[in-house]
Amino acid sequence: MNGAIEPMVGRYVHVDIGGEDHRIYFEESGAGIPLVCLHTAGSDARQWRHLLSDAELTRHFRIIAFDMPWHGKSNPPESWDGEEYRLTTARYTETILAFCRALKLEKPVVMGCSIGGRIVLNLAIEQPREFRALIGLEAADFQAPWYDTSWLNRPDVHGGEVCAALVSGLIAPQSPKGPRAETLWCYKQGGPGIFKGDLYFYRVDGDLRGRIEGIDTTACPLYLLTGEYDFSCTPEDTVRTAAAIKGAHVTTMAQLGHFPMSENPAQFRTYIAPILNQIRLDQIRKHSKSDSKSDKQGVTS
């Protein structure tokens, strides 16, 4: 690997969110169907680096992973005065839509994990026709909180270490040592109070109970995948959620926890590659039917 240069390219895009300019950092790799990846609470888009460097998948997909404002290399907006950060459903949804439109992405696939998986469900509720497909990792309409968020932003506690300690048990025991440590390192580097603010969405504002039943999977396919070792969003939570959504695809991933794309990328690939291939084949069939219909109309004319 000495001297090897990975294929992803990082850059910034200016995105209007709520009438204010945000300088958002993103990395991308590949060409083809746009696939936007959303990181977990309190972390950043480095979680997706293995997918971004996958030579086979990037032959057919333009994979894009961005840092949410306040996360990673995306700073808070210039107007921020230090007030408590709290992520809301409306703000999260607007950020994703604004990012996709800023990059002029045509019907992208969106895949999110944890809070990203929860917001994918809201995208399916509110904006299904904006997307080619939606993939929720560790996603459910609601989970009862099992943690005390008051520990996540205190002057007498190292916030990063507490955040990493909190989520460490969510990683499957089979996950390799290196990826495990890398997953937790991202948490140790998070901004003060950001994990806590993301969890406001996860535990309070993002409760989707009573709303998911209206999701139309004929307008946009929905895939839900959860690791068998996840006790934050359990497989039972995801199965319960999928049962309320006609046409939703649900999978429990063996030997994986709450961070499948970063804690054990090789194992995660065995689950996500077939789904992405299915999305690609569906796109080919759709174009083929459209071309066939156009040819018949031409003959009739």
C-alpha positions in Angstrom: 0.0 0.0 0.0 3.0 2.3 0.3 2.5 5.2 -2.1 -1.1 4.1 -3.0 -3.4 7.1 -3.6 -7.1 6.4 -2.8 -9.6 7.5 -5.5 -11.9 9.7 -3.6 -11.7 13.5 -4.0 -12.6 16.0 -1.3 -14.0 19.5 -1.9 -16.4 22.1 -0.5 -19.7 23.2 -1.8 -21.7 26.2 -0.7 -25.3 25.2 0.2 -28.2 27.5 1.1 -29.9 26.1 4.2 -32.7 28.1 5.8 -31.6 31.2 3.7 -28.0 31.0 5.0 -24.8 30.0 3.3 -23.2 26.8 4.6 -19.8 25.6 3.5 -20.1 21.8 3.4 -17.3 19.4 2.9 -17.9 16.2 0.9 -15.9 13.4 -0.7 -16.8 11.6 -3.8 -15.6 8.8 -6.0 -16.9 7.0 -9.1 -19.4 7.8 -11.8 -23.0 6.8 -12.6 -26.0 6.7 -10.3 -25.5 9.3 -7.5 -25.4 7.7 -4.1 -25.4 10.1 -1.2 -24.2 8.7 2.2 -25.2 10.1 5.6 -23.0 9.6 8.7 -24.1 8.7 12.2 -24.7 11.1 15.1 -21.7 12.9 16.3 -19.4 11.5 13.6 -18.6 12.5 10.1 -18.3 11.1 6.5 -15.0 9.3 7.1 -17.2 6.4 8.1 -17.9 5.8 4.4 -14.3 5.7 3.1 -14.3 2.0 2.4 -17.3 2.3 0.2 -15.8 5.4 -1.6 -12.7 3.4 -2.5 -14.6 0.3 -3.7 -13.5 -0.1 -7.3 -16.4 -2.3 -8.4 -19.2 -0.3 -6.8 -17.8 3.1 -8.1 -17.9 1.8 -11.6 -21.6 2.2 -11.6 -22.2 4.7 -8.7 -21.1 8.2 -8.0 -20.7 7.8 -4.3 -20.8 11.0 -2.3 -20.4 11.4 1.5 -20.7 14.8 3.2 -20.1 16.1 6.6 -23.2 17.7 8.1 -22.8 21.3 9.3 -21.0 21.3 12.7 -19.4 17.9 11.9 -16.0 16.9 10.5 -14.7 19.5 8.1 -18.1 21.3 7.8 -18.0 24.3 10.2 -21.0 25.9 11.8 -22.5 28.8 9.8 -20.8 32.1 10.3 -23.8 33.5 12.2 -23.6 30.8 14.9 -23.1 32.5 18.2 -22.4 29.5 20.4 -26.0 28.7 21.2 -26.8 25.0 21.9 -26.9 22.9 18.8 -30.0 20.9 18.2 -30.8 18.9 15.1 -34.4 18.8 14.1 -36.3 16.7 11.6 -37.1 19.7 9.4 -33.5 21.0 9.4 -32.0 17.6 8.7 -34.4 17.0 5.8 -33.8 20.5 4.4 -30.0 20.0 4.6 -30.1 16.7 2.6 -32.4 18.2 -0.1 -30.4 21.4 -0.3 -27.1 19.4 -0.7 -28.5 17.2 -3.4 -29.8 20.2 -5.3 -26.6 22.2 -4.9 -24.8 19.4 -6.6 -27.6 19.1 -9.2 -28.0 15.4 -8.5 -30.8 13.8 -10.5 -32.9 11.4 -8.4 -30.0 10.2 -6.2 -30.0 7.1 -4.0 -29.7 8.1 -0.3 -28.2 5.8 2.3 -28.0 6.8 5.9 -27.0 5.1 9.2 -28.5 5.6 12.7 -29.8 9.2 12.6 -29.1 8.9 8.9 -31.3 5.8 8.8 -34.1 7.6 10.7 -34.1 10.6 8.4 -34.2 8.2 5.4 -37.6 7.2 6.7 -38.7 10.8 6.8 -37.5 11.3 3.2 -39.6 8.4 2.2 -42.6 10.0 3.9 -42.2 13.5 2.7 -40.1 13.5 -0.6 -40.2 9.9 -2.1 -40.2 11.1 -5.7 -37.0 13.0 -5.3 -35.0 9.8 -4.9 -34.3 6.7 -7.0 -34.1 4.5 -3.8 -33.6 4.9 -0.1 -31.5 2.7 2.2 -31.8 2.9 6.0 -29.0 1.3 8.1 -29.9 0.8 11.7 -33.2 2.5 11.1 -36.5 2.4 12.9 -39.4 4.8 13.5 -38.4 5.2 17.2 -36.1 3.7 19.8 -36.5 4.3 23.6 -33.4 6.1 24.8 -30.9 4.0 26.8 -28.4 6.7 27.5 -28.0 9.9 29.6 -27.2 12.8 27.3 -26.2 15.1 30.1 -22.8 13.4 30.1 -22.2 14.4 26.5 -21.4 18.1 27.0 -19.9 18.9 30.4 -16.9 21.0 31.3 -15.6 18.4 33.7 -15.7 15.5 31.3 -13.8 14.8 28.1 -16.7 14.9 25.7 -15.0 12.9 22.9 -14.0 10.1 25.1 -17.4 9.8 26.7 -19.0 9.8 23.3 -16.7 7.0 22.1 -17.2 5.0 25.3 -21.0 5.3 24.9 -21.1 3.9 21.4 -18.2 1.3 21.8 -20.6 -1.4 23.0 -22.7 -1.0 19.8 -19.9 -2.5 17.7 -20.1 -6.2 17.0 -17.5 -8.4 18.8 -16.4 -9.9 15.5 -15.5 -6.5 14.1 -11.7 -6.2 13.3 -9.5 -4.2 15.7 -8.4 -1.5 13.2 -11.9 -0.5 11.9 -13.3 -0.7 15.4 -10.6 1.8 16.6 -11.2 4.0 13.6 -14.9 4.2 14.2 -14.4 5.3 17.7 -11.7 7.8 16.8 -14.2 9.8 14.8 -16.3 10.1 17.9 -13.4 11.2 20.0 -12.9 14.2 17.6 -16.5 15.4 17.5 -17.3 19.1 18.4 -18.5 20.0 21.9 -22.2 19.2 22.3 -22.7 18.0 18.7 -23.4 14.3 19.5 -25.9 15.5 22.2 -27.5 17.8 19.7 -27.8 15.1 17.1 -29.5 12.8 19.7 -32.1 15.5 20.2 -33.3 14.5 16.8 -32.9 10.8 17.5 -34.7 10.7 20.8 -37.1 13.6 20.7 -37.9 15.4 17.5 -37.5 12.5 15.1 -40.2 10.2 16.5 -41.9 8.9 13.4 -44.4 6.6 15.0 -47.8 6.8 13.3 -46.3 8.3 10.1 -44.4 5.5 8.4 -47.6 3.6 7.4 -48.1 6.2 4.6 -44.8 5.4 2.9 -45.3 4.5 -0.8 -42.5 2.1 -1.8 -43.9 2.1 -5.4 -42.8 5.7 -5.6 -39.4 4.9 -4.2 -38.0 1.5 -3.1 -37.0 1.3 0.6 -34.3 -1.0 2.0 -33.8 -1.4 5.8 -30.7 -3.3 7.1 -29.8 -3.6 10.8 -26.8 -5.4 12.4 -27.7 -8.3 14.7 -25.5 -6.8 17.5 -27.1 -3.4 17.6 -28.9 -2.8 20.9 -29.6 0.9 20.1 -31.7 0.1 17.0 -32.3 -3.6 17.4 -33.2 -5.9 14.6 -36.6 -6.2 16.2 -37.1 -2.4 16.0 -36.3 -2.5 12.3 -38.5 -5.5 11.6 -41.4 -3.9 13.4 -40.9 -0.7 11.4 -40.7 -2.6 8.1 -43.9 -4.6 8.9 -45.8 -1.3 8.9 -44.5 -0.3 5.4 -45.9 -2.2 2.5 -43.2 -3.3 0.1 -40.2 -2.4 2.4 -37.2 -4.8 2.1 -35.7 -5.7 5.5 -32.5 -7.6 6.4 -30.8 -8.4 9.6 -27.0 -8.4 9.0 -25.0 -11.1 10.8 -21.8 -10.2 12.6 -22.4 -6.5 12.5 -23.4 -3.8 14.9 -24.5 -0.2 14.7 -21.8 1.1 12.4 -21.6 -1.6 9.6 -19.9 0.5 6.9 -17.0 1.4 9.2 -16.7 -1.3 11.9 -16.5 -4.2 9.4 -16.5 -3.0 5.8 -15.9 -6.4 4.2 -18.9 -8.0 6.0 -21.1 -5.0 5.3 -20.2 -5.2 1.6 -21.7 -8.7 1.4 -25.1 -7.1 2.2 -24.9 -3.7 0.5 -23.4 -4.8 -2.9 -26.4 -7.0 -3.9 -28.8 -4.1 -3.0 -26.8 -1.6 -5.1 -26.7 -4.0 -7.9 -30.4 -4.5 -7.7 -31.0 -0.7 -7.9 -28.7 -0.6 -10.9 -30.5 -3.4 -12.7 -33.9 -1.8 -11.9 -32.6 1.4 -13.5 -31.4 -0.5 -16.6 -34.8 -2.2 -16.9 -36.6 1.1 -16.5 -34.6 2.7 -19.3 -35.1 -0.4 -21.5 -38.9 -0.2 -21.0 -38.8 3.6 -21.7 -36.8 3.1 -24.9 -39.1 0.3 -26.0 -42.2 2.4 -25.4 -40.6 5.3 -27.4 -39.8 2.9 -30.3 -43.4 1.7 -30.4 -44.7 5.2 -30.4 -42.4 6.1 -33.3 -43.6 3.1 -35.3 -47.2 4.1 -34.6 -46.5 7.7 -35.7 
